[in-house]
Amino acid sequence: MLKHLYIRNFTLIDVLDIDLHEGFSVITGETGAGKSIILGAIGLLLGQRADGKTIKTGADKCVIEALFDLSRYHLEPFFKDNEIEYDAHDTIVRRELSSSGKSRAFINDTPVSLSLLKELGEQLVDIHSQHQNLLLQKQDFQLGVIDVIANDEQQLTAYRQCYDKMLDTSRRLAIMSNDIEQNRQRADFLQFQYEELTAANLVEGELEELEQKSATMTHSEDIKSALYTADNALTAEGQGIVGQLRTASTALKSISKVYPDAEELSQRMESCYIELKDMAQEVGARLDNVDFDPAELDTINNRLDRLYDLQKKYHADTIDGLISQRDELKKKLAAIENSDEALEALQKELKSHQAACQELASELTRLRTHAAETVEKEMLKKLVPLGMPHVRFNVKMEPVELNSNGHDKVSFLFSANTSTPLLPIAQVASGGEIARVMLSLKAMISGVVKLPTIIFDEIDTGVSGKIAEQMACMMQDMGSHGRQVISITHLPQIAALGIAHYKVSKQETAQGTISLMEELTPEQRITEIAQMLSGSNISEAAIQNARQLLRI
């Protein structure tokens, strides 16, 4: 329930700071006084988009804040799931707009996204404006009414999950069928490519090894010359480094007893001698192993040319890339070979999902059919007292192809009198009749969906007198069952039945026109309703009539 509303710097509103009450309340005021502005502010609070133009001229920031009592509406899971502090009796929702166009939203002082604010707002307040009457033309709305009364949310969720699986399987089947057809058309070419890559006997790392061998054999003379030079420098008779180092080491060792410092130098030279001797043996071995074989070089280069051609042909940077393509071709050929089995398995899966969807859709139809009967009976009960003694209201259900809502098409058929055949409500109902139908639907739905607050924006369009009073009684009844109902009205019959009465008016100030809202005292209510009855010149008769309407 909306307990308190605070608005600052919103279009014509300077500051609005007002308490609201449980039950049925009314808001009145002359056309253009600012009632729609207040609704607009509440709409922003519930997550509607806005821009800097909504901010009062000359102000930098607009603030809209509301205090809600949620103690009877089981909304704690929403707060827990979104990690927001929960206060059942005092939940504060705030929206701030800056002149730069930036917007911020808060729930209990926790910053939230606009989408999250909207998600909560849809569970707090339902604003029924005149344009919502157009919803009666939409079959989705009519089906939604039936689903609400059927209380089939669990079954509808299960059906939609199954329907999504069916659509996904159908898409995968279409893709697979297309791939199989394309692959079959390319099967010979794929087979040729696979055989070509298989015949190449590809080995990981082979290319690098062959390139090294080719480079070695191509430069064998240079390599042998360098190795010979190194070997001669290390081991030449009388001049080789290895022999001379050994001589130096022996000479130092011979004087180590009389010159101790020579011992360490001798040992170090001995270590170098051992290492150089090993290196000399390795150089000599490599010198013996470097041979130039023209036939082997041709074989290596031919193999390299083959591998280079395959890389270029298959756009591969490495042998590993060619191997991957070969393995992928093998999989594709295997898939083509086994495609009939895979296709049959997916077709079987699709049929299974279709059968499950049909079963779940049939359960929805059963629940909706029962709900449709309830709707027909309840609507007659509500519409007859609203000045339609001969009204007929029928819920027509027709089977259609499976869609996200099942396989039901729902149409509301309506006739206000016996001489008019039952036809879709949008085709035959007048503005006043549609207003009464929508109020009746809202009253019926509100008994199932425990929305804390419902606001009717001129739901009384096209009605007057006794009918208006009956509509007020219906809203009053809605407000007496643990919820808050607010009606913006121009009719005194409706205004008189509100537990609380608020008036919206304009006032001229030095800073310009501002819009005000105040809760009327009992005496002020008499004056306001008398003015609604007789206009600006309030007569004594109007005063007495207002007292009668207010039962004072």
C-alpha positions as CSV (number, residue, x, y, z in Angstrom):
1,M,0.0,0.0,0.0
2,L,1.2,3.5,-0.9
3,K,1.4,5.3,2.5
4,H,3.1,8.5,1.6
5,L,4.1,10.4,-1.6
6,Y,6.7,13.1,-1.9
7,I,7.3,15.0,-5.2
8,R,9.7,17.9,-5.7
9,N,10.4,19.9,-8.8
10,F,8.4,17.8,-11.2
11,T,6.9,19.9,-14.1
12,L,4.3,22.2,-12.3
13,I,4.8,20.6,-8.9
14,D,7.0,22.6,-6.6
15,V,6.6,20.3,-3.5
16,L,4.0,17.7,-2.9
17,D,4.2,15.9,0.5
18,I,1.1,13.9,1.3
19,D,-0.2,10.9,3.2
20,L,-2.4,8.3,1.5
21,H,-4.8,5.9,3.1
22,E,-5.9,2.3,2.8
23,G,-9.3,1.5,1.2
24,F,-11.0,3.6,-1.5
25,S,-9.8,7.2,-2.0
26,V,-10.7,9.7,-4.7
27,I,-8.8,12.5,-6.4
28,T,-10.8,15.4,-8.0
29,G,-9.9,18.7,-9.6
30,E,-10.6,20.7,-12.7
31,T,-9.3,19.6,-16.1
32,G,-5.6,20.7,-16.4
33,A,-5.1,21.1,-12.7
34,G,-2.3,18.6,-12.6
35,K,-3.9,15.2,-11.9
36,S,-2.1,13.6,-14.9
37,I,1.1,15.2,-13.7
38,I,0.8,13.3,-10.4
39,L,0.1,10.1,-12.3
40,G,3.2,10.8,-14.4
41,A,5.3,11.2,-11.4
42,I,4.1,7.9,-9.9
43,G,4.7,6.3,-13.3
44,L,8.4,7.4,-13.2
45,L,8.6,6.0,-9.7
46,L,7.5,2.6,-11.1
47,G,10.2,2.5,-13.7
48,Q,8.9,4.5,-16.7
49,R,11.5,6.3,-18.8
50,A,11.9,10.1,-18.5
51,D,14.0,13.0,-19.7
52,G,15.2,16.3,-18.3
53,K,12.1,18.1,-19.7
54,T,10.0,16.7,-16.8
55,I,12.0,18.8,-14.3
56,K,10.5,22.0,-13.1
57,T,11.8,25.1,-14.9
58,G,14.8,26.5,-13.1
59,A,15.4,23.4,-11.0
60,D,18.5,21.2,-11.3
61,K,17.0,18.0,-9.9
62,C,13.6,16.4,-9.5
63,V,12.9,13.9,-6.7
64,I,10.0,11.5,-6.5
65,E,9.7,9.3,-3.4
66,A,7.1,7.0,-2.0
67,L,6.7,5.0,1.2
68,F,5.0,1.6,0.9
69,D,3.6,-0.9,3.5
70,L,4.2,-4.4,2.0
71,S,3.5,-6.4,5.2
72,R,0.6,-8.3,3.6
73,Y,1.9,-9.0,0.1
74,H,4.7,-11.6,0.5
75,L,7.4,-9.6,-1.4
76,E,10.3,-10.5,0.8
77,P,11.8,-13.0,-1.8
78,F,12.2,-10.1,-4.3
79,F,14.3,-8.2,-1.8
80,K,16.3,-11.2,-0.8
81,D,17.0,-12.3,-4.4
82,N,18.2,-8.8,-5.2
83,E,20.2,-8.2,-2.0
84,I,18.1,-5.3,-0.9
85,E,17.2,-4.6,2.7
86,Y,13.6,-5.5,3.4
87,D,11.3,-3.5,5.7
88,A,7.8,-4.8,5.5
89,H,6.1,-1.7,6.9
90,D,8.4,1.0,5.5
91,T,9.8,0.4,2.1
92,I,11.0,3.5,0.4
93,V,11.2,3.8,-3.4
94,R,13.0,6.9,-4.8
95,R,13.7,8.2,-8.3
96,E,15.9,11.2,-9.0
97,L,16.2,13.0,-12.4
98,S,18.8,15.7,-13.2
99,S,18.5,18.4,-15.7
100,S,21.3,16.7,-17.7
101,G,19.0,13.8,-18.3
102,K,20.7,11.4,-15.8
103,S,18.4,9.2,-13.7
104,R,19.0,7.3,-10.5
105,A,16.7,4.9,-8.7
106,F,16.8,3.6,-5.1
107,I,14.9,0.9,-3.2
108,N,15.4,1.3,0.6
109,D,18.5,3.5,-0.2
110,T,20.0,0.8,-2.4
111,P,20.8,1.9,-5.9
112,V,19.0,-0.2,-8.5
113,S,18.6,-0.4,-12.2
114,L,15.5,1.0,-14.0
115,S,14.5,-2.5,-15.0
116,L,14.6,-3.7,-11.4
117,L,12.6,-0.7,-10.3
118,K,10.0,-1.5,-12.9
119,E,10.0,-5.2,-11.8
120,L,9.1,-4.1,-8.3
121,G,6.7,-1.4,-9.5
122,E,4.6,-3.9,-11.4
123,Q,4.0,-5.7,-8.1
124,L,3.2,-2.6,-6.2
125,V,0.9,-0.4,-8.2
126,D,-1.5,-0.9,-11.2
127,I,-2.3,2.4,-13.0
128,H,-5.4,2.0,-15.2
129,S,-5.6,4.9,-17.6
130,Q,-8.1,5.5,-20.4
131,H,-5.8,4.2,-23.1
132,Q,-5.7,0.8,-21.3
133,N,-9.3,0.3,-22.4
134,L,-7.8,-0.4,-25.8
135,L,-6.3,-3.5,-24.3
136,L,-9.8,-5.1,-24.8
137,Q,-9.0,-5.2,-28.5
138,K,-5.9,-7.4,-27.9
139,Q,-6.3,-11.1,-27.7
140,D,-3.2,-11.4,-25.6
141,F,-4.8,-9.3,-22.9
142,Q,-8.0,-11.3,-23.0
143,L,-6.0,-14.6,-22.8
144,G,-4.1,-13.1,-19.9
145,V,-7.3,-12.4,-18.0
146,I,-8.3,-16.0,-18.4
147,D,-4.9,-17.2,-17.3
148,V,-5.0,-15.0,-14.1
149,I,-8.4,-16.4,-13.2
150,A,-7.3,-19.9,-14.0
151,N,-4.2,-19.5,-11.8
152,D,-2.3,-21.5,-14.3
153,E,1.1,-19.8,-13.9
154,Q,2.9,-23.0,-13.0
155,Q,1.4,-24.9,-15.9
156,L,2.0,-22.1,-18.3
157,T,5.7,-21.9,-17.2
158,A,6.1,-25.6,-17.7
159,Y,4.5,-25.4,-21.1
160,R,6.7,-22.5,-22.2
161,Q,9.8,-24.4,-21.1
162,C,8.7,-27.4,-23.2
163,Y,7.7,-25.1,-26.1
164,D,11.2,-23.5,-26.0
165,K,12.8,-27.0,-26.2
166,M,10.6,-27.8,-29.1
167,L,11.6,-24.7,-31.0
168,D,15.2,-25.3,-30.2
169,T,15.0,-28.9,-31.5
170,S,13.2,-27.7,-34.6
171,R,15.9,-25.2,-35.3
172,R,18.6,-27.7,-34.8
173,L,16.8,-30.2,-37.1
174,A,16.5,-27.5,-39.8
175,I,20.2,-26.7,-39.5
176,M,21.2,-30.4,-39.5
177,S,19.0,-31.1,-42.5
178,N,20.6,-28.2,-44.4
179,D,24.1,-29.3,-43.4
180,I,23.5,-32.9,-44.4
181,E,22.1,-31.8,-47.8
182,Q,25.1,-29.5,-48.4
183,N,27.6,-32.1,-47.2
184,R,26.1,-34.8,-49.4
185,Q,26.5,-32.5,-52.4
186,R,30.1,-32.0,-51.5
187,A,30.8,-35.6,-50.3
188,D,33.0,-36.6,-53.3
189,F,35.1,-33.4,-52.9
190,L,35.4,-33.9,-49.1
191,Q,36.5,-37.5,-49.7
192,F,39.1,-36.4,-52.2
193,Q,40.5,-33.8,-49.8
194,Y,40.6,-36.4,-46.9
195,E,42.4,-38.9,-49.1
196,E,44.9,-36.3,-50.2
197,L,45.8,-35.3,-46.7
198,T,45.8,-38.9,-45.5
199,A,48.1,-39.9,-48.3
200,A,50.5,-37.1,-47.3
201,N,51.3,-39.1,-44.0
202,L,51.5,-35.9,-42.0
203,V,53.6,-36.0,-38.9
204,E,53.7,-33.3,-36.2
205,G,57.0,-31.4,-36.2
206,E,58.1,-32.9,-39.5
207,L,58.3,-29.6,-41.4
208,E,60.7,-28.0,-39.0
209,E,62.9,-31.1,-39.0
210,L,63.0,-31.3,-42.8
211,E,63.7,-27.6,-43.1
212,Q,66.7,-28.0,-40.7
213,K,68.1,-31.0,-42.7
214,S,67.7,-29.1,-46.0
215,A,69.6,-26.1,-44.6
216,T,72.3,-28.3,-43.2
217,M,72.9,-30.3,-46.4
218,T,72.7,-27.1,-48.6
219,H,75.5,-25.5,-46.5
220,S,77.5,-28.7,-45.9
221,E,80.7,-27.3,-47.3
222,D,80.6,-24.2,-45.2
223,I,79.7,-26.4,-42.1
224,K,82.6,-28.8,-42.7
225,S,85.0,-26.0,-43.3
226,A,84.0,-24.3,-40.0
227,L,84.1,-27.6,-38.1
228,Y,87.6,-28.4,-39.6
229,T,88.9,-25.0,-38.6
230,A,87.6,-25.5,-35.1
231,D,88.9,-29.0,-34.8
232,N,92.4,-27.9,-36.0
233,A,92.4,-25.1,-33.5
234,L,91.6,-27.4,-30.7
235,T,93.8,-30.5,-31.6
236,A,96.5,-29.6,-34.1
237,E,99.9,-31.3,-33.3
238,G,102.0,-28.9,-31.2
239,Q,99.6,-26.0,-31.7
240,G,96.2,-27.2,-30.6
241,I,94.6,-25.4,-27.7
242,V,93.8,-28.7,-25.9
243,G,97.5,-29.9,-25.9
244,Q,98.9,-26.5,-25.0
245,L,96.5,-26.2,-22.1
246,R,97.5,-29.6,-20.8
247,T,101.2,-28.5,-21.0
248,A,100.4,-25.4,-19.0
249,S,98.5,-27.3,-16.4
250,T,101.4,-29.9,-16.0
251,A,104.0,-27.1,-15.7
252,L,102.1,-25.4,-12.9
253,K,101.5,-28.6,-11.1
254,S,105.2,-29.3,-11.1
255,I,106.0,-26.3,-9.0
256,S,103.0,-26.5,-6.7
257,K,105.1,-27.9,-3.8
258,V,107.5,-24.9,-3.9
259,Y,104.9,-22.4,-5.1
260,P,101.5,-23.3,-3.6
261,D,99.7,-20.6,-5.5
262,A,100.2,-22.6,-8.7
263,E,98.1,-25.6,-7.4
264,E,94.8,-23.7,-7.8
265,L,95.7,-22.5,-11.2
266,S,96.7,-26.0,-12.2
267,Q,93.4,-27.4,-11.1
268,R,91.4,-24.8,-12.9
269,M,93.4,-25.4,-16.1
270,E,92.8,-29.1,-15.7
271,S,89.1,-28.6,-15.5
272,C,89.2,-26.5,-18.6
273,Y,91.4,-29.1,-20.3
274,I,88.8,-31.8,-19.6
275,E,85.9,-29.6,-20.9
276,L,87.9,-28.6,-24.1
277,K,89.0,-32.2,-24.7
278,D,85.3,-33.2,-24.6
279,M,84.3,-30.4,-27.0
280,A,87.2,-31.3,-29.3
281,Q,85.9,-34.9,-29.5
282,E,82.3,-33.7,-30.2
283,V,83.6,-31.3,-33.0
284,G,85.5,-34.2,-34.5
285,A,82.5,-36.5,-34.4
286,R,80.3,-33.9,-36.1
287,L,83.0,-33.3,-38.7
288,D,82.9,-37.0,-39.6
289,N,79.0,-36.9,-39.8
290,V,78.6,-34.0,-42.1
291,D,78.1,-35.5,-45.6
292,F,76.5,-34.1,-48.7
293,D,74.1,-36.5,-50.4
294,P,72.4,-34.9,-53.5
295,A,69.8,-37.6,-53.7
296,E,68.8,-37.3,-50.1
297,L,68.6,-33.5,-50.5
298,D,66.3,-33.8,-53.5
299,T,64.1,-36.2,-51.5
300,I,64.0,-33.7,-48.6
301,N,63.2,-30.7,-50.8
302,N,60.5,-32.6,-52.7
303,R,58.9,-33.5,-49.4
304,L,59.1,-29.9,-48.3
305,D,57.6,-28.7,-51.6
306,R,54.7,-31.1,-51.1
307,L,54.0,-29.9,-47.6
308,Y,54.3,-26.2,-48.7
309,D,51.8,-26.9,-51.5
310,L,49.3,-28.5,-49.0
311,Q,49.7,-25.6,-46.6
312,K,48.9,-23.1,-49.3
313,K,46.0,-25.2,-50.7
314,Y,44.3,-25.7,-47.4
315,H,45.3,-22.2,-46.0
316,A,47.2,-23.8,-43.0
317,D,50.1,-22.1,-41.3
318,T,51.4,-25.4,-39.8
319,I,51.4,-29.1,-40.2
320,D,49.2,-29.3,-37.1
321,G,46.7,-27.2,-39.0
322,L,46.7,-29.7,-41.9
323,I,46.3,-32.6,-39.5
324,S,43.3,-30.8,-37.8
325,Q,41.6,-30.3,-41.2
326,R,42.2,-33.9,-42.1
327,D,40.6,-35.0,-38.8
328,E,37.7,-32.6,-39.3
329,L,37.1,-34.0,-42.8
330,K,37.1,-37.5,-41.3
331,K,34.4,-36.4,-38.9
332,K,32.3,-34.8,-41.7
333,L,32.5,-37.9,-43.8
334,A,31.5,-40.0,-40.8
335,A,28.6,-37.6,-40.1
336,I,27.5,-37.9,-43.7
337,E,27.7,-41.7,-43.5
338,N,25.7,-41.7,-40.2
339,S,23.5,-38.7,-41.1
340,D,20.3,-40.7,-41.5
341,E,20.6,-42.1,-38.0
342,A,21.4,-38.6,-36.5
343,L,18.5,-37.0,-38.4
344,E,16.1,-39.7,-37.4
345,A,17.2,-39.3,-33.7
346,L,16.6,-35.6,-33.8
347,Q,13.2,-36.1,-35.6
348,K,12.3,-38.5,-32.8
349,E,13.3,-35.9,-30.2
350,L,11.2,-33.2,-31.9
351,K,8.1,-35.5,-32.0
352,S,8.6,-36.2,-28.3
353,H,8.7,-32.5,-27.5
354,Q,5.7,-31.9,-29.7
355,A,3.7,-34.6,-27.9
356,A,4.7,-33.2,-24.5
357,C,3.7,-29.7,-25.6
358,Q,0.3,-30.9,-26.9
359,E,-0.3,-32.6,-23.5
360,L,0.7,-29.5,-21.5
361,A,-1.3,-27.3,-23.8
362,S,-4.4,-29.5,-23.4
363,E,-4.0,-29.1,-19.6
364,L,-3.9,-25.3,-20.1
365,T,-7.1,-25.6,-22.2
366,R,-8.8,-27.5,-19.5
367,L,-7.9,-25.0,-16.9
368,R,-8.8,-22.1,-19.1
369,T,-12.1,-23.6,-20.1
370,H,-13.1,-23.8,-16.4
371,A,-11.8,-20.3,-15.8
372,A,-13.8,-19.0,-18.8
373,E,-17.0,-20.2,-17.3
374,T,-16.1,-18.4,-14.1
375,V,-15.3,-15.2,-15.9
376,E,-18.6,-15.3,-17.8
377,K,-20.6,-15.8,-14.5
378,E,-18.6,-13.2,-12.6
379,M,-18.8,-10.6,-15.3
380,L,-22.6,-10.9,-15.5
381,K,-22.8,-10.4,-11.8
382,K,-20.8,-7.3,-12.0
383,L,-22.1,-5.8,-15.2
384,V,-25.9,-6.1,-14.5
385,P,-25.8,-3.7,-11.5
386,L,-23.8,-1.3,-13.7
387,G,-26.9,-0.5,-15.8
388,M,-26.7,-3.5,-18.2
389,P,-29.7,-5.6,-17.2
390,H,-29.7,-7.5,-20.5
391,V,-25.9,-7.8,-20.9
392,R,-24.4,-11.0,-22.4
393,F,-20.7,-11.7,-21.9
394,N,-19.2,-14.8,-23.5
395,V,-15.6,-16.1,-23.6
396,K,-15.0,-17.8,-26.9
397,M,-12.2,-20.3,-27.0
398,E,-10.9,-21.6,-30.3
399,P,-8.0,-24.1,-31.0
400,V,-5.0,-22.7,-32.9
401,E,-1.6,-24.0,-33.8
402,L,0.9,-24.3,-30.9
403,N,2.4,-21.0,-29.9
404,S,4.1,-19.6,-26.8
405,N,0.7,-19.4,-25.0
406,G,-0.5,-22.9,-25.9
407,H,-3.1,-23.7,-28.6
408,D,-6.0,-21.5,-27.4
409,K,-7.3,-18.3,-29.0
410,V,-9.6,-16.3,-26.6
411,S,-12.1,-13.7,-27.6
412,F,-14.4,-11.7,-25.4
413,L,-17.9,-11.5,-27.0
414,F,-20.3,-8.9,-25.8
415,S,-23.8,-7.6,-26.2
416,A,-25.5,-4.9,-24.1
417,N,-29.0,-5.8,-25.1
418,T,-31.1,-8.7,-26.5
419,S,-31.3,-7.2,-30.0
420,T,-27.6,-7.1,-30.7
421,P,-25.8,-10.4,-31.4
422,L,-22.7,-11.4,-29.5
423,L,-19.7,-9.9,-31.2
424,P,-16.1,-9.1,-30.2
425,I,-16.3,-6.5,-27.5
426,A,-14.2,-3.9,-29.3
427,Q,-16.6,-3.9,-32.2
428,V,-19.9,-3.3,-30.4
429,A,-19.2,-1.7,-27.0
430,S,-19.5,2.0,-26.4
431,G,-16.9,4.0,-24.5
432,G,-19.0,3.9,-21.4
433,E,-19.7,0.2,-21.7
434,I,-16.0,-0.6,-22.2
435,A,-15.2,1.4,-19.1
436,R,-17.6,-0.6,-17.1
437,V,-16.3,-3.9,-18.6
438,M,-12.7,-2.9,-17.7
439,L,-13.7,-2.0,-14.2
440,S,-15.4,-5.3,-13.8
441,L,-12.4,-7.2,-15.1
442,K,-10.1,-5.3,-12.8
443,A,-12.3,-6.0,-9.9
444,M,-12.4,-9.7,-10.7
445,I,-8.6,-9.9,-11.3
446,S,-7.9,-8.0,-8.1
447,G,-9.5,-10.7,-6.2
448,V,-6.9,-13.1,-7.5
449,V,-3.8,-11.0,-7.9
450,K,-3.2,-9.2,-4.6
451,L,-1.9,-6.0,-5.9
452,P,-1.3,-3.5,-3.0
453,T,-2.5,-0.4,-5.0
454,I,-4.8,0.1,-8.0
455,I,-5.2,3.6,-9.5
456,F,-8.1,4.3,-11.9
457,D,-7.7,7.3,-14.1
458,E,-11.2,8.4,-15.1
459,I,-12.5,4.9,-15.4
460,D,-16.0,6.6,-15.2
461,T,-15.7,8.0,-18.7
462,G,-19.1,7.8,-20.4
463,V,-21.2,7.1,-17.4
464,S,-23.1,9.1,-14.8
465,G,-25.9,9.0,-12.2
466,K,-26.8,5.7,-10.7
467,I,-24.3,3.7,-12.8
468,A,-21.5,5.9,-11.6
469,E,-22.6,5.2,-8.0
470,Q,-22.5,1.5,-8.7
471,M,-19.0,1.8,-10.1
472,A,-18.0,3.6,-7.0
473,C,-19.5,0.9,-4.9
474,M,-17.5,-1.7,-6.8
475,M,-14.2,0.2,-6.3
476,Q,-15.2,0.7,-2.6
477,D,-15.6,-3.0,-2.3
478,M,-12.2,-3.6,-4.0
479,G,-10.7,-1.3,-1.4
480,S,-12.3,-3.1,1.5
481,H,-10.4,-6.4,0.8
482,G,-7.0,-5.4,2.0
483,R,-5.9,-3.2,-0.8
484,Q,-5.7,0.5,-1.7
485,V,-7.9,1.8,-4.6
486,I,-7.6,5.4,-5.8
487,S,-10.0,6.8,-8.4
488,I,-9.3,10.0,-10.3
489,T,-12.8,11.2,-11.2
490,H,-15.0,14.0,-12.4
491,L,-18.2,12.5,-11.0
492,P,-19.6,13.5,-7.6
493,Q,-21.3,10.1,-7.2
494,I,-17.9,8.5,-7.2
495,A,-16.1,11.2,-5.3
496,A,-18.7,11.0,-2.4
497,L,-17.9,7.3,-1.7
498,G,-14.2,7.7,-1.1
499,I,-12.9,7.2,2.4
500,A,-10.4,9.9,1.7
501,H,-10.8,12.8,-0.8
502,Y,-7.9,14.7,-2.4
503,K,-8.1,17.8,-4.5
504,V,-5.6,18.9,-7.2
505,S,-5.6,22.5,-8.1
506,K,-3.4,25.2,-9.7
507,Q,-2.1,28.3,-8.1
508,E,-0.4,31.3,-9.6
509,T,2.7,32.5,-7.8
510,A,5.5,35.0,-8.4
511,Q,7.6,32.1,-9.9
512,G,4.7,31.0,-12.1
513,T,1.9,28.4,-12.1
514,I,2.2,25.5,-9.6
515,S,0.1,22.4,-9.0
516,L,-1.1,21.5,-5.5
517,M,-2.7,18.5,-3.9
518,E,-4.4,18.5,-0.5
519,E,-6.6,16.1,1.5
520,L,-10.0,17.7,2.1
521,T,-11.6,18.0,5.4
522,P,-15.3,16.9,5.7
523,E,-16.5,20.5,5.2
524,Q,-14.2,21.0,2.3
525,R,-15.5,17.8,0.7
526,I,-19.1,19.2,0.9
527,T,-18.0,22.3,-1.0
528,E,-16.0,20.3,-3.6
529,I,-18.8,17.9,-4.4
530,A,-21.3,20.7,-4.5
531,Q,-19.1,22.5,-7.0
532,M,-18.9,19.3,-9.0
533,L,-22.7,19.2,-9.0
534,S,-23.5,22.8,-9.8
535,G,-20.3,24.5,-11.1
536,S,-18.5,27.5,-9.7
537,N,-21.8,29.1,-8.4
538,I,-22.6,26.8,-5.6
539,S,-26.2,26.8,-4.6
540,E,-27.8,25.7,-1.4
541,A,-29.5,22.9,-3.2
542,A,-26.1,21.7,-4.4
543,I,-24.8,21.8,-0.8
544,Q,-27.7,19.7,0.4
545,N,-27.3,17.3,-2.5
546,A,-23.6,17.0,-1.6
547,R,-24.5,16.3,2.0
548,Q,-26.9,13.5,0.9
549,L,-24.2,12.0,-1.4
550,L,-21.8,12.1,1.5
551,R,-24.4,10.8,3.8
552,I,-23.8,13.7,6.3
